[in-house]
Amino acid sequence: MGQHHWVWKESVVPRLSGKACAVKYDYSKKRVISEPLELTQEFRYFDFNSPWETLNR
């Protein structure tokens, strides 16, 4: 059976604690590394409802 090699791209993964971390594969250590990530902008909630949908008829 052939060997499968997965390549992990660097990505941002939200943790259950609400903090984000960068996940990447370190080829020299041959393992997946997770590092804390500081986001410079606070999370914003966007309401995508149209203003016309909220008007009462």
C-alpha positions as CSV (number, residue, x, y, z in Angstrom):
1,M,0.0,0.0,0.0
2,G,1.3,3.5,-0.9
3,Q,2.2,6.2,1.5
4,H,0.1,9.3,1.7
5,H,1.7,12.6,2.5
6,W,-0.6,15.4,3.8
7,V,0.6,18.9,3.4
8,W,-0.9,21.3,6.0
9,K,-1.2,24.9,4.9
10,E,-1.0,27.6,7.5
11,S,-4.5,28.4,8.6
12,V,-6.3,30.1,11.5
13,V,-8.2,27.8,13.8
14,P,-10.6,29.2,16.4
15,R,-10.2,27.5,19.7
16,L,-13.0,26.7,22.2
17,S,-11.6,29.5,24.4
18,G,-12.3,32.0,21.7
19,K,-8.7,32.7,20.9
20,A,-7.3,32.0,17.5
21,C,-4.1,30.0,16.7
22,A,-2.0,29.5,13.6
23,V,-1.6,25.8,12.6
24,K,1.2,24.7,10.3
25,Y,3.4,21.7,9.5
26,D,7.0,22.0,10.5
27,Y,9.1,19.9,8.0
28,S,12.2,20.0,10.2
29,K,10.4,18.7,13.3
30,K,8.0,16.6,11.2
31,R,4.9,17.5,13.1
32,V,2.0,19.9,13.2
33,I,2.7,23.1,15.2
34,S,0.0,25.4,16.7
35,E,1.0,28.9,17.7
36,P,-1.1,31.6,19.4
37,L,-2.2,34.3,17.0
38,E,-2.9,37.9,18.0
39,L,-5.7,39.5,16.0
40,T,-5.3,43.2,15.7
41,Q,-9.0,43.8,15.0
42,E,-11.8,42.7,17.4
43,F,-14.4,40.3,16.1
44,R,-17.4,42.2,14.5
45,Y,-20.8,40.8,14.1
46,F,-22.3,41.6,10.7
47,D,-26.1,41.6,10.2
48,F,-26.7,40.8,6.5
49,N,-30.4,41.6,6.5
50,S,-31.5,44.1,4.0
51,P,-32.9,47.4,5.5
52,W,-35.9,46.9,3.2
53,E,-36.7,43.5,4.9
54,T,-37.0,45.1,8.3
55,L,-39.6,47.7,7.2
56,N,-43.2,47.0,8.3
57,R,-45.7,47.0,5.5
